Amino acid sequence: MKLKNRAVFVDRDGVLNEEVDYLSKVEDLKLISGSGEAVARLRAKGFKVIVISNQSAVARGRLSLSGLEIITRALRRELKRENPKSRLDAVYYCPHHPDFGKPCSCRKPEIGLIKKAQKKFNLDLRSSYFVGDSSADILAAHRAGCAPLLVKTGKGGKDGIYKAKPKKIFKNLLEASRWILKQ
């Protein structure tokens, strides 16, 4: 029987790059220092690094799906610029919002995108982590069975939308990655 893989799921805005309300222009994309280094370190130790991100700017009409792809390519370039060994295994987005259409199973704190990644990459969610900056990220991690880790960048868990407690709190993704690699 093939061994299952471990993953570190990461939110995009406020974890990999600076939080911008409805990021819709590539020139507003600014990497949080250490993000590329964190991704490279995690991948070097065998973790799949997978972005799981709500992008309601699409549902709100502020960003097209092709614009979202342009920002994703720019994010990948910026991560590689910081550390040439930095590479994301996958990027999953929920372009929906319940106020602008029907509810869906992919918008965090729902775990539809995590389950999709689990199937594609043969992941053991119990030995995986989710690093986020919002209560939706932390609740999604709990629901999926991953270790929920909060970073103080971005919203820093102060959004207060859901009642969910992280396992641990870190300054940023780089600090969280160092802790994960010691486990």
N, C-alpha and C positions, 0 to 999 in steps of 0.2 A: 504494500500500500504506500502510495506517495505521501510524503510528509507535507503538511499544509504550510503555507507561507505566513509570515507576520507582516503587518502593515502599520505604518503611522499615517493616519488620515489627518489632513490639515485643512483648516478653513483658509480661504485666500485673503480676503480683505481684513486687515488688522492682525494677521498672523505672518503671512509671507510678504505682503506689501502694506504700505500705510493705508489706514482707513480713509476713504473718500466717499462722501455720500453719493451713491449711485455712480461709481466709476464708469465713465462712458467715453473718455478720451485717453488714448495711449500716452499722451504727454503728461497726464496726471498720475501715471503709474510710477510709484517710488518704492523700491524694495526696502524692507526693514533690514538694517545692517545685521549680518550674520545668517540670514535666511538661506543663502546659497551654500554656505559652509555647513549648516545644519542638515540640509537635504543630502549633500555629498557624504557626510559622516554616517547618516542613517542607512543610505544605500550601500555604503562600503561594508556595513555589518549585516547585510542581507535583508533589510527591511524594504518592502515596497512603500514608496511615498506617493500618496494619492490625495489629490485635492477634492474636497467635497464642499461646494459653495452654493448658497442661495444667491441668485442674481435677478432680483425682481425688477431691475431696471429694464429688462426685456419686456416683461408683462406691462410695465408702466409706459412703454413706448419711448423710453429715453435712450435705448440701445438696441440695435439689431443683433440677430444671432451672428451675422458676419462680423459685426463690430466686436462682439464678445470674443470671437476667434482671433481677431487681430490683437486684442489685449492679451489673450492667452499666449500667443506666439511671442509677444513682447515680454511677458512674464518669464517664459522659458529662457529667452535670450539674456535677460537681466540676471537670472539665477546662475546661468553658465558664465556670465561675465564676472560675477563675484567669485565663483569657484568652477573651473572648467569641468569638474567631475559631477557637478550638480545636474540631476535630471529627474524630472517627475515621471513616474510610471504611468499615471493617468490623471486626467482632469475631468471631473463630473460636475455639471452645473444644473441647478433647478432654475429655469427661467420663469417660473410661475409665481403668482401671488393670489391668495384667496379673494382679495378685494378687487382683483382685475381678471376674474375668470373662475374656473372651478377649482376646488381643493385637489391636491395631488398627493401621491405617496413619496414624492422625491424631495419635497421642501423640508429641510430640517426644522423641527426635531424629528420628523418622520425619517425612516431609515432605508427608503427605497434605493437611493444611490449607493449606500454602503453595501446593501445586499447584492446589488448589481456588480460592484467591485469584488465582493466576496466570491461570487460565482466565477467571474472572469479570471481571477488570480488565485483561486483555491486558497482562500484566507482562513486562518483560525482567528476569529474575532476575539476570543478570550485572551489570546496572547498578543493582541494588537492595541494600539493607542489612538486616541483622537485628541489633537491639540487644537483648541479653539479659543476665541476671545469673547464668546457670547453664551448666554444661558441656553440658547437653542443648540449650540454645539455640544455643550455638556450633557444636556438631556438626550440628544441623539446618541452620544457615546454610551450612556447608561442603557438606553433601549437596545442598542446593538450588542452590548456585552463587552465593549472596549473600555480600557482605562481612560477616564475623562481627565484631561490635563488642561488647565487654564493658563493663558498668558496675559500679562498686564498691558501688552500693546493693544492697539485698537480699542474696543469697548471695555476690555479688561474685566469682563463679567458684570459690569455695572448696569447692563440694560434692564435687568429685573423682570424680564417677560415671563420666564419659567423658574420654578423652584427646583434647582438642581445643583448639587454640590460637586466640585471637582475633587479628584483624588489628591491633587497637588497643584500649587500655583507657582508660576515661573515668571521671571522678568520678560523673557522673549523665547522664540522658537529655538535659538541656539542653546540657551540654558536648559530648556526642556529636553532637547536632543541629548545633551550630555548626561542628564539624569536617566533617560530611557536606556542609553547604552551601558549604564552601570547595573541595570536590573538583571 
